[in-house]
Amino acid sequence: MSYSQFVRLVLDHLLYFSCELEKARTFHVDVLGCSVENEEAWGFIFLRLPEGGHIGLMHPRNWGGWSEGDPLPEPVLCLRTDDLPEAIAELSRRGARLSEPDGEAGQARGCRLTDPGGRTIYIFEDPSEPLP
């Protein structure tokens, strides 16, 4: 049985961290040809690559566990689901250890898990933008 029959996860974006969001945005727009789809005052920029795909840029202060002077967190693979509690339950049954969800039910929220290589994967849902 394929994994997709158990829980629906789709690639949403790759999240990069920068303490200098203005410089990072300029680089991604001017050098890589991205367009800005959304920019949040709290320190997040959502970019679209010219041929599709998305990159998120975030100030690391908005990523729990980071402190001023720490190295930047590694990039994070962000996967989207249409049912976070179901995804958490299924991934837990399959042996994943997940953080407690951030945010509140009915709003955009997610949780983290770590792959065997130590890389963070963020699983999230956003009821205001359902998956197709």
Beta strands, then each sheet from edge to edge (+ up, - down):
strand 1: 10-17
strand 2: 35-40
strand 3: 44-48
strand 4: 54-58
strand 5: 76-80
strand 6: 109-114
strand 7: 120-125
sheet 1: 2+ 3- 4+ 1+ 5- 7- 6+
end
